[in-house]
Amino acid sequence: MTQITNISLRRILDSRGNPTVEADVLTQSGGFGRAAAPSGASTGEYEAIELDPAEAIANARERAIPRLIDTVHAGNQREVDAALHAADGTGNFSEIGANSAVAISMAAAKAGSDVLGAPVYQHLGGTFRGESLPTPLGNVVGGGEHAKEATHIQEFLSAPIGAPNIAEAVFANAAVHARVSEILDERGVPAAKGDEGAWAPPISDAEAFSLVDKAVADVEDDLGFEIRFGLDMAAAELYDADAGGYVYGDEVKSTTEQVEYVAEMITEYDLVYVEDPLDENDYEGFATLTDRVGDQTLICGDDLFVTSVERLQTGIDTDAANSILIKPNQIGTLTDAFDAIELAGEHGYETVVSHRSGETEDVTIAHLAVATDAGFIKTGTVQGERTAKLNELIRIAEDAVWQKTITKWSKLLMTTRQWSTSPLLTLTQRPRPTLILRPMNRPRVPQPRTTLLRKGETQPPRRAKQVLMPNLMMNSRDQHLMRTWCRMKRQTFSSPLRIIFLLVFILELSRKQTIWNGSSIVSVMMGFTCWMSARQIHESERLRISSRIIIPIRCWLQARDSMDVSLQRSLQTLSAHVHAPGDLFLEHLRILTMKDISNLMFWLSLTQSAMHKQ
């Protein structure tokens, strides 16, 4: 099923306008994955080698792709990444390029999850992932290699450690970013933006500390939960061996002075996180600083460890740092990144999954952070390529709830044999093509499907000419929900329901007024399930519908705050027509919005409860 049948590589633009590598992976059963490699401005000496994208693509096509196609399975991530290492033949991907390797590695992970119908974070991390999400670190003021004529310290990071959920944390960082802009305006300080969307004012490091501290405090007071901040010092860029220390403009600090300076800032501003406070080769300096303030904050190694198991082990042996930054493109594959995370966890190191300054809209690191139960994720605050990851984290948080809810519903329905033994329906099996929702240009795969016959019928009713749904770009979560629906309907529902659902689906798509996702699709299907069931099964079975379907849906809707103002309008519209004959009801569907249809099931739940009490 997951055997790789095709890999395509191309050049695309990253957020800095530079070319990078994007990979598409297609599997035997139609699984599809796409991923793009980021690139960094502040790069460590020991990172995997990134080649010119054109060269990396040419080398990967010659060396790596032949080893993968028709041989390796996308569902086995270690097999994919082992083949990439074998194709390269070096320890740092200097032959095929870390940019092509990481793009293929991440695309294969997405293709494997697509076949399974599970989110990428569950495919990589396992069934029980999704319970906890990382705290986002938001870059609000920047300088260093990301913005010239700004601060020497590369990043000042907002850290909403007290946020009740990921959505509140994301919006808190955005609020701090906006507050920084307001304070700069009040002080008459002009500010452009750096590579990652952080403000880059021409101010000193001391002024930046004061600025961010005030912005964080103001937003903390407004939102009512704890927000602190941290730093990415990128000290390897500040260190000058010829000058004999860390260069801050006209001032040069020795290693001892640098340790003292960082420790003072941690104490004065209660910093929650400090990344790369010393040079990438200074394990001893990291150990000294960690011993001094490691119980107060996270001392994180980025250029020090470069997501490498070997360098991390050296840090563990010398007690250098207490957390590690994870960047898949630093090491070349997801497997290597996972191995570094596992080693860090075994020795009590916190993990921080990170973006790069040159990013794309790819959201793999959001899934990687959830899959590995990382404590933090560093992926900016604003700009599309940064917010893509943050928005995906919000979706993942919602998806985790959906996974539990849908799994519970499907188990209830699949194990309730009364549905399939209803006196009105009998089941028969015959192979026929099913309708598959798939990305553009995905090959159609015929599959067997259950035909539902009314009692007394000997053959299925004559089928009208098949109507194909437009191709839909659906994410893994939506595909999982649709597959759950398909399993449920084979044992539960009749052909008229599928016809109604298909009609409404096509009507809404043609109007192009609805953004379809898993929740809206399931809402429509469940709503019509309740409506059809109430008219096709015996009175004695209505209690079973209420207990098995309607009440769980009502509880879910209440949990989702669906009782909004539009519900009243929906109830008025629907109450006049829900008991009408089927043809009249279908006629009125043309004037309803998707919100009305979704609210139908809530209205029905109230109706059914009232009928039951009577």
Secondary structure, DSSP 8 states (H G I E B T S, - for coil): --BEEEEEEEEEE-TTS-EEEEEEEEETTS-EEEEE--B-SS--TTS-----HHHHHHHHHHHTHHHHTTT-BTT-HHHHHHHHHHHH-SSS-TTT-HHHHHHHHHHHHHHHHHHHTS-HHHHHH-TTTTSS--EEEEEEEE-GGGSTTS-SSSEEEEE-TT-SSHHHHHHHHHHHHHHHHHHHHHTT---EE-TTS-EE-S--HHHHHHHHHHHHHHHHHHH-S--EEEEE--HHHHEETTTTEEEETTEEE-HHHHHHHHHHHHHHHT-SEEE--S-TT-HHHHHHHHHHHTTTSEEEESTTTTT-HHHHHHHHHHT--SEEEE-HHHHSSHHHHHHHHHHHHHTT-EEEEE--SB--S--HHHHHHHHTT-SEEE--SSSHHHHHHHHHHHHHHHHHHHHHHHHHHHHHHHT-TTTTT-TTEEEEEE---------TT-------EEEEEETT-SS----------------HHHHHHHHHHHHHHHHH--HHHHHHHHHHHHHHHHHT-----HHHHHHHHHHHHHHHHHHHS-GGGHHHHIIIIIHHHHHHHHHTT---HHHHHHHHHHHTTTTS-HHHHHHHHTT--HHHHHHHHHHHHHHHHHHHH-
